[in-house]
């Protein structure tokens, strides 16, 4: 069977659009509306955001346990269905807090499945020089989903919050149906590209080498990715609520700012993937982490609306953009055969850090009237990530030398 790669890439985009763009990030725009409509208190609404992070933490653990008994395409379909149903289930206004908490948890769980498996399922069918740009297409779905939510949800909330929940669930459901067959096609596609037989400048492969756990650079990369999880939490948990309820902007303005985050998040993976292919993933990561730290720190300097919009765009650009680069840099460090295991471990470390960090930040805001201290913490974490990336040193493996 001939691999229809463009449809594969679009299926990956739909997966990240559903799993993170809508499954997780659409809730950010909904949060202040839910508080103002008295569906939940500030603390309860924040806890629902953390529930998604906990689900995102549990997802990779379960994948490692069932991956040998359940096929990838079934897991991908299951993840997309979970994200779709989670929003539809939350459209019932008089259910208990536990009901909403459970479905937000399942949205995070489904999103983790989609994030862990999408790229490793598709990239083996792509020649090595195109890894960055194809990964960019896949992860741009995160931003497109967030942009749609930021634009559409404030309009729907003006009618009724229920319509916002329903619209997000229906959108995910449609994408699930459209890509249903494609995941099966990917699983039975023609033999993946032999990356070790066609090396590209700047790439190192370790397919036949030691375990990725014994790769020192991988440990630094994993720690940097964990710091990255802390670095983006205030924007991806509280940004719209920060603008609407702390700074006094309207929900429409907050939604616009979140749409700018989404537009940046859609462009980021495409740009960073292409630049990473040409300039090297390590170098590109250093630049991206520096700019992301600047974006997170901007609200500490000024709350001017246009600066806040720029902050949202900048952080949005480098949120999935850095995910793309980290995934590709891990692939460069450990090789295609160990990429899924390494990426799953990194997703788990990222999820563990963001879940615990989100929980701690939720506790902190219950004792303070401002979100600003959170941005100081996150900017510091991103600076630490820069030092970790500086400590990595990719080296070509003996297998690559023999093949060349």
C-alpha positions, 0 to 999 in steps of 0.5 A: 500500500502506498502511504498517502502522506499529506492525509497522514499529516492532516490526521496528526494535525486533527489529533493535536487540534482535538487533544490539546487545542480543544480538549485542553485549551478551549477551557481557558476561554470558558473559565472566566465565563463559568465563574461569572455565571456562577457555575463554579467558584474561582477555586473550583474552576481552577481545579477543573483546569488542574484535572485536565493536567492530571489526566494528561499525567495519567495518559502516558502511564496507561499507554506504556501498559497497554501499548503491546496489547492494543493497537495504536490506531485504536488508541488514537481513535479512543483518545479523539472520542474521549475529547469529543464526549468530554465537552458534550458531557459538560454541557449539562449545567446541573451536574455535580462538581465530580461529574465535571472534574471527571470529564475534564480529567478524561479530556486530559487523558485523551489529549495525552494519548493523542500527543504521545502517539501522533508524531511517532506514528506518522514521522517514520513514514517521512524522510529525515530532512522533512521531520521538522516541517512535518512535525510542525504541521502535526503540532500546529493543530494545538494552536489552531484549536486554541485560536478557534476557541478564543474566537468562537467561545465568547460569541457562544457564551453571549447566547449561553455557556451550554452552546460553547460546550456543545460546539467544542464537542461537536467540532472534535466529533467531526474531526474524529469521524473524518480521520477515523479511517486514516488511522487504520491506513497509517497502521497498515501503510507501506514500510517506513522510511529507513532513516539510518540508510539515508542520513541527513546533515545535522542528524544523529541516529542511535537506533542500535545503541544504548538505551535512551536512559543512559544518554546524558543529553537526554536527561538534560533535555528531559529536565528542560522539558519539565521546566518548560511545563512550569514556564507556560502554566500561567498563560495556559491555565489563567490567561483569560481569567487574568485579563478579564477578572484581574485586569478588567478587560471584557471576555471578548478582549480576553478571547481575542488575546487567547486567539492570538495565543492560538495563532502564534501556536499554529505558526510556531511549530511550522516556523520552528520545524523549518528553521530547526531542519536548517539551523539545528534543533539545539540552537533553535531551542536556545533562541525559542526558550529565550523568547518564550521567557521574555513573553512570560515576563512581559506582564510583570513589566506592563499591563498595556493591552497591546503588550499583553496581546504580544505576550500571548502571541509570543508564548503561544508561538513557542508553546507547541513550537518548543514541543516540536523542537524537543520532539525532533531533538529527542529523535536526533539524540536517540534515533527512530527506534527509541523515539516513542519510548523517549517521547513517552517518558518526556511527555510523562515528565512534562505532565507530572511537572505541569500537574504538580505545578498547576496544583501548587499554583492553584493553591497559591492564587487562593491566598493571593489577589494577583496572578503576577507572582506566577509569571515570575516563577514561570519566567525563572523556570524557562531561564533554567531550561535554557541552561539545561539545553546548553548542557546537551551535546548530540553526538553521531552514533557508530551506526550512522558512521557505518551507514555513511 
